[in-house]
Each structure stands twice: as structure tokens, then as C-alpha cells.
Amino acid sequence: MAKTVAERTREPILVALAELLEKRGMTQAALCRAADVSPGTVSRYLSGGRGTRLESRGARAVEKIASALGVEPEYFREYRAWRLREIAVVAPDLLDDGFDLIVELARLRGLLKERPDHTGE
């Protein structure tokens, strides 16, 4: 059975991370020690200078930070986007199904306008 993530945020990592630090009563320095990441890493996430689009190294840092804060890395929306890109690379056949599903969900939520039919009919 697939594991589901109970807790997620829709906020960008800079907001979500600041909120988690406040909720946990944790300082940036304590997070750095607990996650074994540099102060610069945490500072860049909190300032928005890093994390908008993760690469593998950044994803590893988010995994360590999430663990230190007691959440799954998928808590952070940027990590979820990175995971989707990684899945698309290793399982490109899932890309079409995933695309169709996301587009349909966006339509159902009223986020997309219907595109005109370009078939010439």
C-alpha cells in the first residue's frame, strides 16, 4: 500500500520553514545543528534565495531539515515538485497520465480556461 503524506503546506518554503521554526520554538542555529546543514543553507531558504526550484543537492538538504523539524520532506511544496520531476525522468510513461490528471484537477477547480479546439472541426 502506498504511503500518504498527512501534513503538507501550500506555502513557499521560505514561509513554511519560518512557520515551522516558530511552532517548534527552534532557532536557526538549532535547526542547523539538528539537520547537519550550514547556517547559510537555512538562511538562504528563509530569505527566498534558495529553494524555489530544487535540484538533487537541495532536495537532500530539505530532507535533513524536514527530519529535524519532524515532518516529511513532502511537507514542502518545492520538494513535491522536485519529486514529480524526478519521477518523470525515471518513469516517463507516467508523465502523460500525471499531466492529464493535473490538468483535469485544475479544470475542476476552475483554474484553467477551456482551450479552443484546434482540430479544425
GROMACS elastic network, one bead per residue, 0.5 to 0.9 nm:
[ bonds ]
;  ai    aj funct       b0    kb
    5     8     6  0.70926   500
    5    72     6  0.72879   500
    5    74     6  0.69901   500
    5    75     6  0.75323   500
    6    72     6  0.89543   500
    6    75     6  0.85307   500
    7    71     6  0.76738   500
    7    72     6  0.79503   500
    7    74     6  0.83795   500
    7    75     6  0.59913   500
    8    71     6  0.88580   500
    8    72     6  0.85333   500
    8    74     6  0.67958   500
    8    76     6  0.65180   500
    8    77     6  0.74945   500
    9    12     6  0.79952   500
    9    13     6  0.86947   500
    9    16     6  0.68388   500
    9    74     6  0.88122   500
    9    75     6  0.57622   500
    9    76     6  0.59976   500
    9    77     6  0.64619   500
   10    13     6  0.88856   500
   10    16     6  0.82549   500
   10    75     6  0.86970   500
   10    76     6  0.76162   500
   10    77     6  0.61363   500
   11    14     6  0.79653   500
   11    15     6  0.59944   500
   11    16     6  0.56474   500
   11    76     6  0.78072   500
   11    77     6  0.71980   500
   12    15     6  0.55490   500
   12    16     6  0.61167   500
   12    17     6  0.84687   500
   12    48     6  0.86395   500
   12    51     6  0.85596   500
   12    52     6  0.76147   500
   12    76     6  0.74323   500
   12    77     6  0.67293   500
   12    78     6  0.72186   500
   13    17     6  0.56348   500
   13    18     6  0.82419   500
   13    45     6  0.67794   500
   13    46     6  0.75207   500
   13    48     6  0.78323   500
   13    50     6  0.89893   500
   13    51     6  0.66787   500
   13    52     6  0.75503   500
   13    76     6  0.60309   500
   13    77     6  0.71192   500
   13    78     6  0.68096   500
   13    79     6  0.89245   500
   14    17     6  0.54391   500
   14    18     6  0.62952   500
   14    19     6  0.87172   500
   14    44     6  0.85431   500
   14    45     6  0.54357   500
   14    47     6  0.63598   500
   14    48     6  0.55800   500
   14    49     6  0.88915   500
   14    50     6  0.86056   500
   14    51     6  0.79015   500
   14    52     6  0.88768   500
   15    18     6  0.52569   500
   15    19     6  0.61621   500
   15    20     6  0.86691   500
   15    46     6  0.72563   500
   15    48     6  0.88213   500
   16    19     6  0.51105   500
   16    20     6  0.61690   500
   16    21     6  0.86314   500
   16    46     6  0.89380   500
   16    75     6  0.87888   500
   16    76     6  0.72270   500
   17    20     6  0.51198   500
   17    21     6  0.61581   500
   17    22     6  0.86040   500
   17    42     6  0.89097   500
   17    45     6  0.77659   500
   17    46     6  0.67887   500
   17    65     6  0.89412   500
   17    76     6  0.84640   500
   18    21     6  0.51540   500
   18    22     6  0.62323   500
   18    23     6  0.86461   500
   18    46     6  0.65938   500
   19    22     6  0.51390   500
   19    23     6  0.60987   500
   19    24     6  0.85534   500
   20    23     6  0.50101   500
   20    24     6  0.59933   500
   20    25     6  0.82925   500
   20    26     6  0.83119   500
   20    69     6  0.71494   500
   21    24     6  0.52043   500
   21    25     6  0.58752   500
   21    26     6  0.50302   500
   21    27     6  0.66116   500
   21    28     6  0.75632   500
   21    31     6  0.80660   500
   21    69     6  0.77099   500
   22    26     6  0.64271   500
   22    27     6  0.81095   500
   23    26     6  0.78077   500
   24    27     6  0.88177   500
   24    69     6  0.75018   500
   26    29     6  0.81823   500
   26    30     6  0.61592   500
   26    31     6  0.66419   500
   26    69     6  0.87925   500
   27    30     6  0.51369   500
   27    31     6  0.62678   500
   27    32     6  0.86412   500
   28    31     6  0.50642   500
   28    32     6  0.61691   500
   28    33     6  0.87176   500
   28    39     6  0.72750   500
   28    42     6  0.69105   500
   28    43     6  0.78320   500
   29    32     6  0.50734   500
   29    33     6  0.63397   500
   29    34     6  0.86536   500
   29    38     6  0.89763   500
   29    39     6  0.67488   500
   29    42     6  0.88279   500
   30    33     6  0.51603   500
   30    34     6  0.60745   500
   30    35     6  0.84492   500
   31    34     6  0.50362   500
   31    35     6  0.58090   500
   31    36     6  0.79869   500
   31    37     6  0.81106   500
   31    39     6  0.87058   500
   31    42     6  0.80654   500
   31    65     6  0.71877   500
   31    68     6  0.67192   500
   31    69     6  0.76726   500
   32    35     6  0.52718   500
   32    36     6  0.55107   500
   32    37     6  0.50155   500
   32    38     6  0.59076   500
   32    39     6  0.58754   500
   32    41     6  0.84159   500
   32    42     6  0.70095   500
   32    65     6  0.79865   500
   32    68     6  0.88118   500
   33    36     6  0.50849   500
   33    37     6  0.69123   500
   33    38     6  0.82280   500
   33    39     6  0.88428   500
   33    68     6  0.89719   500
   34    37     6  0.81119   500
   34    64     6  0.84637   500
   34    65     6  0.79791   500
   34    67     6  0.87276   500
   34    68     6  0.55143   500
   34    69     6  0.85307   500
   35    38     6  0.88061   500
   35    61     6  0.81107   500
   35    63     6  0.87508   500
   35    64     6  0.50408   500
   35    65     6  0.51434   500
   35    66     6  0.80901   500
   35    67     6  0.71851   500
   35    68     6  0.51969   500
   35    69     6  0.83921   500
   36    61     6  0.87893   500
   36    64     6  0.73041   500
   36    65     6  0.82883   500
   36    68     6  0.89202   500
   37    40     6  0.82775   500
   37    41     6  0.65194   500
   37    42     6  0.74403   500
   37    61     6  0.69058   500
   37    64     6  0.76906   500
   37    65     6  0.78164   500
   38    41     6  0.52519   500
   38    42     6  0.68264   500
   38    43     6  0.87149   500
   39    42     6  0.53536   500
   39    43     6  0.60378   500
   39    44     6  0.85709   500
   40    44     6  0.59806   500
   40    45     6  0.85836   500
   41    44     6  0.52793   500
   41    45     6  0.63968   500
   41    46     6  0.87517   500
   41    50     6  0.79324   500
   41    61     6  0.80348   500
   42    45     6  0.51683   500
   42    46     6  0.61888   500
   42    47     6  0.86243   500
   42    50     6  0.89442   500
   42    65     6  0.85395   500
   43    46     6  0.51190   500
   43    47     6  0.61020   500
   43    48     6  0.85567   500
   43    49     6  0.82829   500
   43    50     6  0.87707   500
   44    47     6  0.51385   500
   44    48     6  0.60288   500
   44    50     6  0.51580   500
   44    51     6  0.79758   500
   45    48     6  0.52850   500
   45    49     6  0.61077   500
   45    51     6  0.58359   500
   45    52     6  0.86556   500
   46    49     6  0.76533   500
   46    50     6  0.81152   500
   47    50     6  0.76280   500
   48    51     6  0.68648   500
   48    52     6  0.72728   500
   49    52     6  0.79655   500
   50    53     6  0.77687   500
   50    54     6  0.80986   500
   50    58     6  0.84173   500
   51    54     6  0.54845   500
   51    55     6  0.87234   500
   51    58     6  0.71058   500
   51    59     6  0.87124   500
   51    62     6  0.86796   500
   51    78     6  0.67914   500
   51    79     6  0.86170   500
   52    78     6  0.63593   500
   53    58     6  0.87069   500
   53    78     6  0.63214   500
   53    79     6  0.83988   500
   53    81     6  0.79656   500
   53    82     6  0.72701   500
   54    57     6  0.77788   500
   54    58     6  0.53205   500
   54    59     6  0.58746   500
   54    62     6  0.89522   500
   54    78     6  0.65892   500
   54    79     6  0.68407   500
   54    81     6  0.81735   500
   54    82     6  0.59102   500
   55    58     6  0.52860   500
   55    59     6  0.60616   500
   55    60     6  0.87556   500
   55    82     6  0.70642   500
   56    59     6  0.50053   500
   56    60     6  0.63310   500
   56    61     6  0.88112   500
   56    82     6  0.82139   500
   57    60     6  0.51902   500
   57    61     6  0.64996   500
   57    62     6  0.88297   500
   58    61     6  0.50347   500
   58    62     6  0.62329   500
   58    63     6  0.86155   500
   58    79     6  0.89185   500
   59    62     6  0.50234   500
   59    63     6  0.61559   500
   59    64     6  0.87272   500
   59    73     6  0.83871   500
   59    78     6  0.87922   500
   59    79     6  0.63821   500
   59    82     6  0.74290   500
   59    83     6  0.87700   500
   60    63     6  0.50284   500
   60    64     6  0.63868   500
   60    65     6  0.86898   500
   61    64     6  0.51607   500
   61    65     6  0.61652   500
   61    66     6  0.85248   500
   62    66     6  0.58823   500
   62    67     6  0.84110   500
   62    73     6  0.62909   500
   62    76     6  0.82683   500
   62    79     6  0.73379   500
   63    66     6  0.51518   500
   63    67     6  0.61510   500
   63    68     6  0.86676   500
   63    72     6  0.75338   500
   63    73     6  0.50499   500
   63    74     6  0.86011   500
   63    79     6  0.85412   500
   64    67     6  0.51603   500
   64    68     6  0.62566   500
   64    69     6  0.87007   500
   64    73     6  0.81660   500
   65    68     6  0.51380   500
   65    69     6  0.62556   500
   65    70     6  0.86646   500
   65    71     6  0.87370   500
   65    73     6  0.79644   500
   66    69     6  0.50532   500
   66    70     6  0.60732   500
   66    71     6  0.51100   500
   66    72     6  0.57836   500
   66    73     6  0.51453   500
   66    74     6  0.85480   500
   66    75     6  0.78040   500
   66    76     6  0.84241   500
   67    70     6  0.50664   500
   67    71     6  0.59108   500
   67    72     6  0.66447   500
   67    73     6  0.73372   500
   68    71     6  0.78637   500
   69    72     6  0.87756   500
   71    74     6  0.80889   500
   71    75     6  0.64113   500
   72    75     6  0.54701   500
   72    76     6  0.82257   500
   73    76     6  0.60674   500
   73    77     6  0.88932   500
   73    79     6  0.64388   500
   73    80     6  0.79818   500
   74    77     6  0.67080   500
   74    78     6  0.82672   500
   74    79     6  0.57140   500
   74    80     6  0.53108   500
   74    83     6  0.84803   500
   75    78     6  0.89179   500
   75    79     6  0.76996   500
   75    80     6  0.77737   500
   76    79     6  0.54017   500
   76    80     6  0.65705   500
   76    81     6  0.89632   500
   77    81     6  0.62753   500
   77    82     6  0.86436   500
   78    81     6  0.50758   500
   78    82     6  0.62204   500
   78    83     6  0.86627   500
   79    83     6  0.61510   500
   79    84     6  0.86575   500
   80    83     6  0.50621   500
   80    84     6  0.63127   500
   80    85     6  0.87833   500
   81    84     6  0.51399   500
   81    85     6  0.63924   500
   81    86     6  0.87192   500
   82    85     6  0.51442   500
   82    86     6  0.62167   500
   82    87     6  0.86606   500
   83    87     6  0.60896   500
   83    88     6  0.85350   500
   84    87     6  0.50904   500
   84    88     6  0.61483   500
   84    89     6  0.87264   500
   84    95     6  0.89157   500
   85    88     6  0.50752   500
   85    89     6  0.64159   500
   85    90     6  0.89837   500
   86    89     6  0.51730   500
   86    90     6  0.65064   500
   86    91     6  0.84762   500
   87    90     6  0.52687   500
   87    91     6  0.56321   500
   87    92     6  0.74322   500
   87    94     6  0.79097   500
   87    95     6  0.82256   500
   88    91     6  0.51904   500
   88    93     6  0.77169   500
   88    94     6  0.66106   500
   88    95     6  0.55173   500
   88    98     6  0.89722   500
   89    92     6  0.57136   500
   89    95     6  0.87664   500
   90    93     6  0.89286   500
   91    94     6  0.56974   500
   91    95     6  0.73432   500
   92    95     6  0.51538   500
   92    96     6  0.77688   500
   93    96     6  0.63940   500
   93    97     6  0.75783   500
   94    97     6  0.53179   500
   94    98     6  0.59208   500
   94    99     6  0.84077   500
   95    98     6  0.50489   500
   95    99     6  0.58891   500
   95   100     6  0.84892   500
   96    99     6  0.50667   500
   96   100     6  0.61176   500
   96   101     6  0.85379   500
   97   100     6  0.51690   500
   97   101     6  0.61305   500
   97   102     6  0.86336   500
   98   101     6  0.50914   500
   98   102     6  0.61232   500
   98   103     6  0.85344   500
   99   102     6  0.52272   500
   99   103     6  0.60818   500
   99   104     6  0.85063   500
  100   103     6  0.52219   500
  100   104     6  0.60853   500
  100   105     6  0.85857   500
  101   104     6  0.51793   500
  101   105     6  0.61598   500
  101   106     6  0.85840   500
  102   105     6  0.50887   500
  102   106     6  0.60920   500
  102   107     6  0.85916   500
  103   106     6  0.50469   500
  103   107     6  0.61892   500
  103   108     6  0.86456   500
  103   112     6  0.78780   500
  104   107     6  0.50476   500
  104   108     6  0.61672   500
  104   109     6  0.86240   500
  104   112     6  0.89865   500
  105   108     6  0.50293   500
  105   109     6  0.62023   500
  105   110     6  0.86031   500
  105   111     6  0.85785   500
  106   109     6  0.51285   500
  106   110     6  0.62157   500
  106   111     6  0.50361   500
  106   112     6  0.58974   500
  107   111     6  0.56724   500
  107   112     6  0.50709   500
  107   113     6  0.71796   500
  107   114     6  0.78673   500
  108   111     6  0.75693   500
  108   112     6  0.84113   500
  109   112     6  0.80024   500
  110   113     6  0.73166   500
  112   115     6  0.85701   500
  114   117     6  0.89716   500
  115   118     6  0.85387   500
  117   120     6  0.71818   500
  117   121     6  0.76268   500
  118   121     6  0.77211   500
